[in-house]
Amino acid sequence: MHKDFLMRQIEFITTAVAELFFRKHPSRYETHSEVRQTDSDLLYVLLCKMLDEKNINGAEDILFDMLDVDNTEHLSIAIEFYNKVSCMTDEELQSADFSREEIEYGLSEIKAFYGVSG
C-alpha cells in the first residue's frame, strides 16, 4: 500500500513539473545528434549507462553535481531519470541500495532547485 502511494506521488510530481516547465506531459529526452553531442546529451547518456549498471546512487550524485538552473534540458533529464528509476522493481532498487522514498526526496530537491512550487 505504501509502495503504491509513493509510486503515485512520484508520477504526480514528475508530471506536474514537466507540465509547469514544458507545458506538456513528460516525454523522453532526445539527444541532439550522435555526431555533435551537447553537454546535456553526454549527461543523459552517462546517466542511462549508470542506470543500466544499477549504479543509481552514483548516477544521482552526478545528476545533482551537473544540474544547471539555467538549463531546462537538465530538468528534462532529471525528470526522465526519476521516471526510469521509479519503474524499477523493489528488488532492483533494494539491490542498488536505493528506495522509493529516495526517488520522492530527489524529485522534491529537483523541484526546489528549479523553483517549482506545489
N, C-alpha and C positions, 0 to 999 in steps of 0.2 A: 504494500500500500504506500509506504514512504517512498519507495523507488518510483512508482507511478507518478506521485505528486511531484517529485524532483524532475522527472523527465518532462512533465507538462510545463513546469516552471521554466526549464531550460529552453524548451521550444518557444514558449511565450516571449521570453526575454530576447532570444535571437531574432524572432520575427519582428518584435516591436522596435528593436534597434535598427534593423535593416529598413523597416518601413519609414522610420523617422529620418534616417540619413539618406537613403537611396530612393525613397518614395516607391518602393516595390517590395514584394515578398523576397526573402533571402534567396539568392541564387549562387551558383558556383563561381568562384573566382576563376577567371580565364587568363592565362598568360598571354602576353602581347605577341611574342614571336620567339621561336626557338633560336633564331639567328641573332636577334637583338633583344636579349632579356633585360628587363629593368631590375632594380634592386628589389622591388615588390615581387617580381617573378621568382627571383632567386630565393627570397624568404619563403615564398609559398612552396617551391619545390623542396627546399630543405625540410620544412615542417612536415610535408607529406611523407618524405623519406623516413623521418624520425618516427612518425606515427605508424608507418608500415613496420618499423622495427620495434614498435610498442614502447618507445622511449618518450612517453607522454610528458613526464616531468621536465626532461631536458628540452623538449620542444616548447613547452610552455615558458620556460625560462628565456629561451631565445626570442620567442614572440614578444614578451614584455621588454626585453632588452632592446629590441629593434623598433618597437612602436614609435610612430611619429604622429603627433596630434594633428599636424597639417596634411597628413597623407591618408585620405579616406580609403585608399586601396588597402592599407594596413587594417583598417576597421573591417573591411570585407573579408580579408584573410582571417582575422581573429574570429569573426562570426562563423566562417566555414570550419575553422579549426575546432571550435567547441561543438559545432554540429556533428563533425566526424567523431569526436571523442564521445559525445553523448550516444552515438549509435553503437558503440562498442558494448559487448556483453559485460555483465557484472564480473564474470570470471576474467575477462581480458583486462578490465580496469584493476581488479584486485592483483592480478599477476604483475601489472605495471606499477603497483603501489599508488593508485590514483582512485578517486571516488567521485560519485555524482555530486556530492557536496562541494568538492573542489571545482567541478565544472561550473556550478552555480556561483561560487565565490569568484572564479576567474571572470565570468561574464559580468558580474557586478563591478569588478575592477575595470574592465574594459569600458563599461558604461560611464563610470566616474572619470576615467581618463579622457574620454571624448565628450564629456559634459552632457550626457544623456540622462534625463531625469525620468523617474517613474519606475 
